[in-house]
Amino acid sequence: MVDQFLNYLEKERRYSAHTIISYRNDLSQLSNFLEEDFELNQIEDATTQMLRSWIVALMELGLTAKSVNRKLSAVKSFYNYLLRKEMIEISPTAKLVLPKIKKSLPKFVKSGEMNILLEEMSFENDFSGKRDRVLIEVLYACGLRLSELIELKERDFNRYESTLKVLGKRNKERIVPLHTKVKDLLSEYMQLKKEQFDSHFIFLTDKGEKLYPKFVYRKVNDYLSQVTSAKQKSPHVLRHTFATHMLNNGADLNTIKEILGHANLSATEVYTHNTIEKLKSIYKQAHPRA
């Protein structure tokens, strides 16, 4: 049943390969737990109490509430699928109480620090240097997810319209605007890439191969380390930075939502908290009685 469920997610719901792998791992982990602790060979026969025991076991292993809830999301989806197929009468997840997640504000790089990185620092004038510069620029200018950046192809770049076509979660396409400087840098880099390598992917390694996540993480971390002391220096921090700076400079939430590719506005609203914190800081500095 698990394979049938995953096939449904891939073919009908158009979930990404990354999500399918995560769901498979989560369900496999639950299945192993049920077999070892309850001698239950059929995952569809699990009870609510068994799932509660699994949650406790995960927490004892040191997983955060956020990680546990992500796994439970996959499990809930699986049992809801069985429910729709009338293979079970009641979902064992229906009465589960999820671990509470400690809310934290999205981490971002200050605008001054980004200006130092992109305006004052010098990148090498070869393929690697130009690629690194454009990679950072595109992540910051477009708020892309890491997977979206890696999958960008030449046909996705429309230099005449100054846009990128991005394939997001669940294979949803969106059009993201580019400002003139990024468009020009991207055009220049792609011309250099074509002279050296034959690949339809926009971003390549020094050997002309498709980028992989650790490569991008390492590059972003190295460059951000030169301008910020923030603990988190991942590609996703640049996505947070894009959204926070856009909001601070007057962009409305719906526009940011569309560019980020969020399914609903609530996912975007988290960035308003950073703006509120900025307002509080300015207020405390400026008001004579603050």
QUILIN-V80098 format. One record per backbone hydrogen bond with DSSP energy under -0.5 kcal/mol. CO is the residue of the C=O (numbers start at 1). NH is the residue of the N-H. If there is no record, write none. Layout:
BEGIN
co: [CO CO]
nh: [NH NH]
END
This chain:
BEGIN
co: [1 2 3 4 5 6 7 8 8 9 16 17 18 19 20 21 22 23 24 25 26 27 28 29 30 31 32 33 34 34 35 39 41 42 43 47 48 49 50 51 52 53 54 55 56 57 58 59 64 65 66 67 68 69 70 71 72 73 74 75 76 77 78 79 80 81 82 82 83 91 93 96 101 110 111 112 113 114 115 115 116 116 126 127 128 129 130 131 132 133 134 135 136 137 138 139 145 146 147 149 152 153 154 156 156 157 158 158 162 163 164 164 166 166 168 169 171 172 174 174 176 179 180 181 182 183 184 185 186 187 188 189 190 191 192 193 193 197 200 203 205 209 212 212 213 214 215 216 217 218 219 220 221 223 224 224 231 234 234 235 236 237 238 239 240 241 242 243 244 245 246 247 252 253 254 255 256 257 257 264 264 265 265 266 268 269 269 270 270 271 272 273 274 275 276 277 278 279 280 281 282 283 287]
nh: [5 6 7 8 9 10 11 12 13 15 20 21 22 23 24 25 26 27 28 29 30 31 32 33 34 35 36 37 38 40 39 41 43 45 46 51 52 53 54 55 56 57 58 59 60 61 63 62 68 69 70 71 72 73 74 75 76 77 78 79 80 81 82 83 84 85 87 88 86 94 96 98 103 114 115 116 117 118 119 120 120 121 130 131 132 133 134 135 136 137 138 139 140 141 142 143 149 150 151 152 202 156 157 158 165 159 162 163 178 158 166 176 168 174 171 172 173 168 166 176 164 183 184 185 186 187 188 189 190 191 192 193 194 195 196 196 197 199 154 211 208 205 215 216 217 218 219 220 221 222 223 224 225 226 227 228 233 237 238 239 240 241 242 243 244 245 246 247 248 249 251 250 256 257 258 259 260 261 262 267 268 268 269 270 271 272 273 273 274 275 276 277 278 279 280 281 282 283 284 285 286 287 290]
END
